[in-house]
C-alpha cells in the first residue's frame, strides 16, 4: 500500500500529480531564510478563510504579540536603537 503524501489533502492538487519518492520536505528552507530573512510556516487549511495571505497572518500575529507585551506576559525580542 502506498504511503499518503502530505499534498493529498490539498484541493488544488490533482490526483495524477505524484510526489517523487526522493523529494525532501524543507530542502530549501534554510536557503530561503538566509536570502529573505523570513521563516516558512504552515497554516492549517481550516484557517485559509480567515488568513488568505501572509499579510493577514502577520497582522494578526503582530496584534497578539503587542497585546501580550502590554499585558506583560511576554517581552519583545526586537532590538531598540
Residue frames relative to the residue before (quaternion, step in Angstrom):
aa qw qx qy qz dx dy dz
X 1.0000 0.0000 0.0000 0.0000 0.00 0.00 0.00
X 0.4604 -0.6972 0.4873 0.2541 3.57 -0.98 0.91
X 0.4370 -0.6642 0.5373 0.2814 3.54 -1.07 0.75
X 0.4564 -0.6927 0.4876 0.2723 3.60 -0.88 0.94
X 0.3912 -0.7113 0.5412 0.2193 3.53 -1.01 0.86
X 0.5955 -0.5621 0.4328 0.3771 3.58 -1.23 0.46
X 0.6551 0.5391 -0.3068 0.4313 3.57 1.15 -0.55
X 0.4527 0.7114 -0.4457 0.3008 3.60 1.20 -0.21
X 0.6908 0.4904 -0.2741 0.4552 3.60 1.04 -0.75
X 0.5417 0.6241 -0.4017 0.3946 3.59 1.23 -0.23
X 0.3883 -0.7546 0.4749 0.2331 3.62 -0.55 1.12
X 0.6520 0.5179 -0.3155 0.4551 3.59 1.21 -0.46
X 0.6145 0.5611 -0.3372 0.4403 3.57 1.25 -0.33
X 0.3070 -0.7615 0.5440 0.1731 3.57 -0.58 1.12
X 0.6084 -0.5997 0.3737 0.3614 3.59 -1.06 0.70
X 0.6643 0.5268 -0.3236 0.4200 3.59 1.05 -0.61
X 0.5653 0.5509 -0.4023 0.4639 3.59 1.28 -0.09
X 0.0679 -0.8077 0.5856 0.0099 3.56 -0.53 1.14
X 0.3844 -0.6899 0.5642 0.2408 3.53 -1.04 0.79
X 0.4587 -0.6960 0.4689 0.2921 3.61 -0.71 1.00
X 0.5818 -0.6047 0.4175 0.3487 3.58 -1.09 0.69
X 0.6953 0.4739 -0.2760 0.4646 3.59 1.09 -0.63
X 0.4164 0.7113 -0.4722 0.3126 3.63 1.26 0.04
X 0.1810 -0.7840 0.5892 0.0742 3.55 -0.99 0.90
X 0.3817 -0.7313 0.5210 0.2193 3.57 -0.68 1.10
X 0.8385 0.1743 -0.1452 0.4954 3.57 -0.89 0.96
X 0.2657 0.8173 -0.4816 0.1719 3.57 1.26 0.27
X 0.7967 0.2836 -0.1365 0.5160 3.59 0.93 -0.86
X 0.3485 0.7757 -0.4752 0.2259 3.62 1.22 0.15
X 0.6701 0.4964 -0.3094 0.4569 3.61 0.87 -0.88
X 0.6436 0.5105 -0.3186 0.4729 3.59 1.00 -0.81
X 0.6343 0.5311 -0.3230 0.4596 3.60 0.98 -0.84
X 0.6752 0.4973 -0.2924 0.4596 3.56 0.88 -0.99
X 0.6515 0.5237 -0.3187 0.4469 3.58 0.96 -0.84
X 0.7148 0.4532 -0.2598 0.4649 3.59 0.94 -0.84
X 0.8010 0.3187 -0.1476 0.4849 3.60 0.93 -0.84
X 0.3834 -0.7193 0.4920 0.3060 3.59 1.13 -0.53
X 0.5829 0.5800 -0.3575 0.4428 3.58 1.30 0.23
X 0.3490 -0.6885 0.5912 0.2336 3.51 -1.30 0.43
X 0.3084 -0.7070 0.5974 0.2194 3.55 -1.17 0.57
X 0.0261 0.7851 -0.6179 0.0343 3.55 -0.88 0.95
X 0.3690 -0.7108 0.5535 0.2288 3.52 -1.23 0.46
X 0.1717 -0.7697 0.6097 0.0798 3.56 -0.82 1.03
X 0.5489 -0.6385 0.4315 0.3237 3.56 -0.88 0.96
X 0.5603 -0.6363 0.4205 0.3230 3.57 -0.97 0.87
X 0.5945 0.5750 -0.3635 0.4288 3.61 1.13 -0.56
X 0.6834 0.4787 -0.2807 0.4744 3.61 1.19 -0.46
X 0.4091 0.7396 -0.4571 0.2770 3.60 1.26 -0.13
X 0.6099 0.5714 -0.3405 0.4309 3.58 1.08 -0.74
X 0.7409 0.4098 -0.2095 0.4892 3.57 1.01 -0.85
X 0.7835 0.1930 -0.0782 0.5855 3.56 1.12 -0.72
X 0.0775 -0.8630 0.4983 0.0293 3.60 0.32 1.23
X 0.8121 0.0992 -0.0444 0.5732 3.60 1.17 -0.44
X 0.7159 -0.4639 0.3042 0.4239 3.55 -1.29 0.15
X 0.6032 0.5617 -0.3655 0.4325 3.61 1.06 -0.60
X 0.6488 0.5114 -0.3163 0.4663 3.60 0.99 -0.79
X 0.6532 0.5012 -0.3091 0.4760 3.59 0.97 -0.85
X 0.6819 0.4910 -0.2944 0.4552 3.58 0.84 -0.95
X 0.6402 0.5281 -0.3251 0.4535 3.59 0.99 -0.78
X 0.6739 0.4878 -0.2949 0.4700 3.58 0.92 -0.89
X 0.6689 0.4923 -0.3075 0.4643 3.60 0.92 -0.84
X 0.6269 0.5320 -0.3358 0.4596 3.58 1.04 -0.72
X 0.6485 0.5091 -0.3169 0.4688 3.60 0.97 -0.82
X 0.6493 0.5042 -0.3181 0.4723 3.60 0.96 -0.83
X 0.6642 0.5079 -0.3056 0.4555 3.59 0.92 -0.90
X 0.6591 0.5018 -0.3092 0.4671 3.60 0.96 -0.85
X 0.6484 0.5048 -0.3211 0.4708 3.60 0.98 -0.78
X 0.6577 0.4956 -0.3094 0.4754 3.59 0.97 -0.82
X 0.6186 0.5414 -0.3319 0.4626 3.57 1.05 -0.74
X 0.6683 0.4917 -0.2949 0.4739 3.60 0.93 -0.93
X 0.6791 0.4801 -0.2849 0.4765 3.58 1.04 -0.75
X 0.4734 -0.7009 0.4215 0.3272 3.58 1.25 -0.20
X 0.5011 0.6778 -0.4241 0.3313 3.59 1.21 0.19
X 0.7721 0.1256 -0.1248 0.6103 3.61 1.27 -0.20
X 0.2962 -0.7107 0.5997 0.2181 3.53 -1.31 0.33
X 0.5096 -0.6564 0.4686 0.2999 3.53 -1.04 0.77
X 0.3198 -0.7257 0.5742 0.2036 3.54 -1.16 0.65
X 0.4226 0.7175 -0.4600 0.3083 3.55 1.32 -0.03
X 0.4041 -0.6980 0.5361 0.2494 3.54 -1.03 0.81
X 0.2228 -0.7631 0.5915 0.1348 3.56 -0.89 0.90
X 0.3235 -0.7678 0.5248 0.1742 3.55 -0.86 0.95
